Amino acid sequence: MKRKRCLLILSFLFIISCVGSLKNDSDTLAGEEESIKKYAQAKGIYVGTAVRYTPLFHPAETNYKKLLTKEFNIIVAEDDMKFENLQTSENNFFFNYADRITAFAKSNGMKVRGHTLLWHNQSGFAANITDPTQASNVLSNHIFTVMRRYSNVVEYWDVVNEAIGSDTNLIGYPNSLRKSFWWTNLGEAYVEYAFQLARAAVPNAKLFYNEYGNEGVSRYKFRETINLVSNLKAKGLIDGLGLQMHLSTDRNYPFDDNFFLALEEYAKLGVEIHITELDIAIRLTNTNGIALTPEELEIEYEKQAQMYALTFATCLSNTNVKAILMWGFTDKYSWIPQYRINYGDALIFDKNYNKKKAYKAILEILKK
Ligand code: XIL
């Protein structure tokens, strides 16, 4: 009788513990809290996000920091390390925000991507330079000062961002280069020049070229990216290629093999590949400008989840892809609503920091 009761108690305890572990299933990974970074690590890939200074250090935004450290192992400053924010006027630098962001990454064991040393946007006073010598000196001073300051924490640099123009008549690198103020001042060799400076500044930093519109073999900047990167690679000036990947659910890309084949071609160049700015925006209104109903929105979230999952799965199929970073992680802080009218909700946590379907879909892919 005693034994029977004992057995009964034991089986009761067993059931309780099963229910308990079932309930916790979504939050445990070998006894630890589950996160995308842990599964990504097991696959040999870094997973990260762009960060903003204000929510990161704002005392009222505890969820931002909490989720960031829990889920990601690589970060990039969304704006705080761009030219205009670091060099506010000639040879006057503002490092406070970048210092705090990079120190935060370091103390939390996170890798850092530096974005970006040379771009045609957010370049402050440099955009008004018309004297080639001054342009050359300013660029050199910027690259040396910034890269050396962060040489012990920033492992990867987007040395040049978006240099390929969108004028599809101008094909054939370097003819295809964007005719920005850098080009006007320094000529078509400016891309190479920036990489030379970066190599000299911090020889062991990994130097990247970062671009959009090239995330598929049929995308308009694909061929030009191949040309630009192989030219730099032949000269030993580049280590990696960044693909921005600002997508949206109303374009079927990357549901065909476009992306997969592009990764294969880029890998053949012998460079590391990072997905640098992934987000998948949703058009929040229908063609009549009326807001989507909750049911319609759910369909979009499902599609978004599938696209995130497919992007991750395709990346995992190519061993040259070493990192995937999203351009933010909560819909509360995303560049999309300001830059793409009627679009939004592009990230994997909602405005209240709840996991969206996209988060869960990514986790499933990383667990496989
Ligand atoms: C965007 C930021 O998200 C915004 O906050 C800022 O106002 C403008 O720039 N490609 C890039 C990023 O390389 O630097 C851009 O970031 C988005 C497009």
Residues whose N, C-alpha, C, O or C-beta is under 5 A from the ligand:
A	BS01	XIL	E78 D79 W335
